[in-house]
Amino acid sequence: MIGKLQRVDLREVWRQEVDFTRWLEENLDSLSETVHLSLSGAEREQTAGTFSVDLVAQDDAGDPVVIECQLEQTDHDHLGKLVTYLSAIGAKAGIWIAADPRPEHVGAVSWLNETSAAAFYLVKVSAFRVKVEALPIGDSPLVPLLTLIVGPSEEIKKAGKTIVQLAETAVIRRRFWTQLLDRAKEKTTLHSGISPGTGGWIGASAGMSGLGLNYVIGRHEGRVELFIAREQEAENKAIFDALAKSKEEIEATFGGPLLWQRLEGRKACRISYRIEVGGCRDQEECWPEIQDAMIDAMMRLEKALRPHIERLKL
């Protein structure tokens, strides 16, 4: 005999969320199978500060797992509670069970998995009645169904770590550039009109369209450069070649050899000097030494190139 499934309102199965929470506590294995975690020892209404958590279970490692239940459409309030409870209890995983996960909350849980150290699960709860011809509809058994909508994965975690690292790098770079520009203002007005950014370089005009005097910072080294990037490749190569004719004079004024990169096959060209004292990922107490070396090299580079750039006829 084959029965038919008929969806029923969750309030027909559990009148209140506390009724669902009691059922979940007694049927924790169903949730374990859904989220692929071994959950045990569920306790209801645990205190988290001034709040009360629906359920707190334990995983295989004995770490707490927060479970927040909602027999309706997901809302911001419950999402906030879930995150708050994890923080208050020190849990490493949170499970949000709801009747109707909204797309924006599916996205929010995915984002949490990408950017946080904790694991987040969003589970949809449904209920069905099994219609069997031989039984009156009221006697047909009710079947709850838990469906995982979104959860953590190794791929998501790896992507999340990359996002976090990029964000951390952006913050570090902005702090580095802020300090460098503040120190540079004491010695030169070359870059006084620019603001610190989060990228790997900052620059100012070298006095000619398409020519920039740039500071470049890496993890463990820096660079100052004249970057030649006008609209036409032929113009860039012509400017580079014209400056290269005065290479010996330019390097003598600068006080040392420069790296001359015509960058064949690319539109731009570069004349640069490497700063090997360190980079933005080195100890922050070393930054002043690195920044002073970059500022000094930039002032010398600008002084060496300025008369030759002024003589360019392009």
N, C-alpha and C positions, 0 to 999 in steps of 0.2 A: 504494500500500500504506500503510495506517495502522497505526502501532505503538501500544503501550500503555505507560504509565509505571508503574513499580513502585518504590516508595520502598525504599531500601536503607540499612543502617546505615552511618554515616559512617566507622566503623572498617574497613569493608570497602573503602573507597576510600582512606583515609589511616590507617595504623596508629597514627601518633602525630601530635601537633599540629605537630611540626616538619616532617612530611611535607606537611601542609596549608599551612604557611607557605611552604614551597618552591614548592608549586603556585601559591599566591597571588602570589608574587613574579614568577613566569613568566606569570601571567594577570592582571596588574594592570588591564588594560583592562576585565575583567568587573566588577571592583569599582568602577572609574571610572564605568561605565554605571549601576551600581546606586545610587550615592550622588550622581551628577550632579556629580562633580568630575573634573578632569583631573589624574590622578595619574601620577607618573613617578619613575624613579630609586630604586626601593625597595631598601632594604638591610636584611638580617636581623641580629638580635641586636646592635643598637647599645646602647652603655652609657648608662645614665641613673643617675648616682650609683653605688650598689652593685647596681643592678638591670640587667636586660638586656631591651630592648624587642623584641617579636616582629618587627615591621617598622616602618621609618620611610621614608615616601615624601615627595615634594614636590608641592605644588599649582602652579597656573599662575604664582603670584606668587613661587614659590621658597621659600615657607614650609613648614616641616616638618609632616607629618601623621603622628600616631602610630596604629599599627594593632595591636590586641591580639586574639589568636585563642584560641578555646576550643571544642573539639569536644564540648561537653557542656552541661548546664544552666548558665546564668549564675550567678555567685556574687559575694559581697561582695568577696572577695579580688581578683578580676579588675577589678571596678569601681574599687577603690582603686588598683590598679596603673595603670589608664588615666589617672586624674586625677593621680597622682604623676608619671607619665612626661611628661604635658603640661607640668606645672610645671617638671620638671627640664630638659626640652629647650627649653622656651619655644615649644611648638607652639601653633598657633591652631585646630587641629582634631584630634579623636580619633575613631577608628572601632573599635567593639567588635563582633567577629564571633563568634557563638555558635550552637550547635545548637538550644538551647531557651531563648529569652529569657523569664525569669520576669516576671510582671506588675509586681512591685515594682521591678524593674530598668528596665522600660520607663518606669515613672513617674519613676524616678530620673534617667534620661537626659533625659526631657522637662523635668524641673525644672532640670537643669544648663543646658539650652538657654535656659530662661527667665531664669536668674539669673547666668550667667557670660558673659564676653566671648568665650570659645571656642565652637566649634561641635562638637556631639557627635552621632554616628551609631550606631545599634544595628542590626546586620544579622544576619539569620538565614541560616544555611547549611544546605542540604539536598542530598541526592543521590538520583538516580533512575536506574533501569536502563530503557532503551527495549526493550521486548519486541517483537521482530519474529518473526512466525510462521516465516519461512524460516530463522531462525538458532537454534541451541541457546541456552538461557538464559544459559549461561556466556560466550557470545560476544557477547551483546547489549551495545551501548555504554553506558557510564556517563556521566551528565550531572549535573555539579554545578549547584546553583541558589543564587544569592545574592538575598535579598529584604530590602529596606529596611523595618524595623519602625518606627523613629522617627528623625527628623533635624530639624535646625533649619529654621525658616521665618521670613519677615519678620513674620508675625503673632505668632509665639511670641517673637521677639526684641523686638518692640514691647511685648508684655505683660511680658516679662522686665525691660525697662528701667523700666517703670512700677513693678513690684514692687520693684526695687532702689531707685528714687527714694523710694518710700514707706518702705522700711526705713531709708534714710539720713535721711529727714525725722523718723522716729520717734526715732532716736538723737539727732539734733540737738535735738529738742524736750525729750527727757528731760534732756539736759545743761543746756538753757536753764532749765527749770523747777527743777532742782536748785539752780542758782546763784541763781535768783530767790528761792526759799524760804529759802535760807541767808541771803541779804541781808535778807529781810523779817523774819526772826526777831530781828534786831538792833534793829528799830524797832517791831514790833507782834506781838501774839499771834493776830491774825485768822486766819491760815492755818497756824498752827504744828502743827495736828493732822493735816495731810494730807501725802501722799507725792507726789513728782514722778511724772507719768505720761508717756505718749507722744502724747497727743492735743493738739488745738489749744487746749484750755482746761483750767484747774483751778479749783476753787471750794470755798467753805465756806458754811455756813449763815449767813443774815443775821439769824438769831434768830427766824425764823418759818417754819413748815413750807412748803416749796415755793418759798421765796425764797432765792436764792443770790447771793453776792458772788463774781463770777468774774473771773479774769485770762484774757484771750484773746490769743493770739499768732498773727500771720500771717507771711508771708514778709518783708514790709517795713514792717509797722506792728503796733501792739498795741492793746489795748482793756481797760478795766475796766468792769464793768457790774453792775447789779442785774438778775438774770434772774428773772422772775415766772412760775413754771410749776407751779401747783397742778393738782390732778386736773380741776377744773371750769373751763372757759373763762370762764364768767360771774364766778367768783371772781377770776380773774386780771385781768379788765377792771375789776372793781370796785376792786381794790387799786391798779391803775395810776391810775384816775381819782381815787381819794382822794389819792394822792401828788401827782398833777398839780395839784391845787388849791393845793398849797403850792410850786409850781414856783419862784416868785421867791425865796422864803425859802431853799429847798434850794440853788438855784444861787448865792445870795449866800454861804451858808455854805461851799459847795464852792469858790467863788472863780472861777467862770466858767460859761459855758453848757454844758448837757448835751444829749445827743441823746435825745429822748423818743419811743419807738417803741411805739405801741399794737398794732402788727402786726395790722391788721384781716384777718380771714379765717384767722388762726392762733390756736392756743390760748394761747400764751405772750405775754408783753410784756417790754419791755426799756427800761432807763434806762442810758445808757452815756456814756463819754468816750473819745475816740480819742487814742492815743499815736502821734504821727507822727515820733518820733525815729528809729524803725527797727523791724525785726523779727528773727526768729530766723535768717533767711537772709542778714542783713547780716554784716559782719566781726565775728568773735567779740570782738575787742578793744573793739567798740562796745557789747557786751551790758551791761556795768555801767551805762552811761548810760541805756540803754533800760529796764533793770530798775528802776533808781532812780526813773525817771519813772513807771513803772507802780505801784510801791509807794507813792510819794507820792500819786498820783491815787487809789489804792485807799483809803488812810487818810482822805483828804479826802472821798471819796464815802461811806464808812461813817459818818463823823462827821456829814455833812450829812443822811443818810437815817435814822440810828438813832432819833432822837426821834419822827419821823413814823411809822416802822414800829411803834414801841412803842405809839403811840396808835391804831393800826388796831383796829377792833372787828369782826373777821370770824371 
